[in-house]
Amino acid sequence: MDARLLAKLYGGARVVIGAALLAAPTLAGRGWIGDDAEAPGTRVALRALGARDVVLGAGLVEALGRDKPVARWVEAGMLSDLADALVSIAGEGERTTLAIAMAASGVATGAWIRSQLDPA
């Protein structure tokens, strides 16, 4: 697959996931943290995570569109995904397996994109 296309999809997916967390934190967050997503304070935290992902995804797509370096955007996304995986590993419950897999795949995809678009 073309690295630029995958990077656009990667950034776009982050925007979509982030927007879902912003717009419907209980619904979007339930798959990750279960019924705890209904708590008012949890919804605030989920919206904050959503905002983070919208900014990271939009920044990546914008950098690609302007043919600017994308390394820092991809690295920030990878670090965010790694943090999500680690806190999910530290959490409890049956839903963490999916969250860990999604976050780990984000780190792996980001690493490949980074190596192809802005090699060190």
NUMARDREN-489771 format. One line per 2 residues: number of its first residue (from 1); for each residue x, y, z of C-alpha. Coordinates in nm, 2 decimals, padded with zeros to 4 digits. Example, Ala and Ser with C-alpha at 12.3 -4.5 7.8 and 13.67 -1.06 7.14 Angstrom:
2
1	01.23 -00.45 00.78  01.37 -00.11 00.71
# end
This chain:
120
1	00.00 00.00 00.00  00.11 00.35 -00.07
3	00.25 00.51 00.25  00.09 00.85 00.18
5	-00.25 00.69 00.13  -00.21 00.49 00.45
7	-00.10 00.80 00.64  -00.42 00.98 00.52
9	-00.64 00.69 00.63  -00.45 00.67 00.96
11	-00.50 01.04 01.02  -00.86 01.03 00.90
13	-00.94 00.73 01.12  -00.80 00.92 01.42
15	-01.03 01.22 01.34  -01.33 00.99 01.31
17	-01.26 00.81 01.64  -01.19 01.14 01.81
19	-01.51 01.30 01.67  -01.71 01.00 01.79
21	-01.57 01.04 02.14  -01.64 01.41 02.14
23	-02.00 01.38 02.01  -02.11 01.06 02.19
25	-01.86 00.97 02.46  -02.08 00.72 02.63
27	-02.16 00.53 02.31  -01.80 00.55 02.17
29	-01.63 00.48 02.50  -01.85 00.19 02.61
31	-01.65 -00.06 02.39  -01.33 00.05 02.57
33	-01.43 00.09 02.93  -01.78 -00.06 02.95
35	-02.06 00.09 03.16  -01.82 00.33 03.33
37	-01.84 00.54 03.02  -02.18 00.66 03.15
39	-02.03 00.85 03.44  -02.03 01.23 03.40
41	-01.66 01.27 03.48  -01.57 00.98 03.26
43	-01.75 01.15 02.97  -01.53 01.46 03.02
45	-01.22 01.24 03.01  -01.34 01.06 02.70
47	-01.41 01.39 02.52  -01.06 01.51 02.61
49	-00.92 01.20 02.45  -01.14 01.26 02.15
51	-01.01 01.62 02.11  -00.66 01.49 02.13
53	-00.72 01.24 01.85  -00.90 01.50 01.63
55	-00.60 01.74 01.66  -00.35 01.47 01.59
57	-00.53 01.32 01.30  -00.62 01.66 01.14
59	-00.26 01.78 01.19  -00.13 01.47 01.01
61	-00.38 01.51 00.72  -00.30 01.88 00.69
63	00.07 01.82 00.69  00.03 01.56 00.41
65	-00.19 01.80 00.21  00.08 02.07 00.23
67	00.36 01.82 00.16  00.52 01.91 00.50
69	00.71 01.66 00.72  00.48 01.43 00.91
71	00.72 01.26 01.15  00.62 01.46 01.46
73	00.25 01.41 01.39  00.29 01.04 01.35
75	00.52 01.01 01.65  00.27 01.20 01.87
77	00.00 00.96 01.76  00.22 00.66 01.82
79	00.30 00.79 02.17  -00.07 00.85 02.24
81	-00.16 00.50 02.12  00.12 00.35 02.33
83	-00.01 00.53 02.64  -00.36 00.41 02.56
85	-00.23 00.05 02.54  -00.04 00.08 02.86
87	-00.33 00.22 03.06  -00.56 -00.04 02.91
89	-00.31 -00.32 03.02  -00.31 -00.17 03.37
91	-00.69 -00.16 03.37  -00.93 -00.44 03.45
93	-01.21 -00.60 03.26  -01.28 -00.80 02.95
95	-01.29 -00.51 02.71  -00.93 -00.42 02.75
97	-00.81 -00.68 02.50  -00.98 -00.50 02.21
99	-00.84 -00.16 02.33  -00.49 -00.30 02.36
101	-00.51 -00.45 02.02  -00.64 -00.13 01.86
103	-00.37 00.08 02.03  -00.09 -00.16 01.95
105	-00.20 -00.17 01.58  -00.19 00.21 01.59
107	00.17 00.21 01.71  00.27 -00.05 01.45
109	00.10 00.13 01.17  00.25 00.47 01.28
111	00.59 00.32 01.29  00.57 00.19 00.94
113	00.43 00.52 00.81  00.71 00.71 00.99
115	00.97 00.48 00.84  00.83 00.53 00.48
117	00.75 00.90 00.48  01.01 01.06 00.69
119	01.30 00.82 00.73  01.55 00.91 01.00
# end
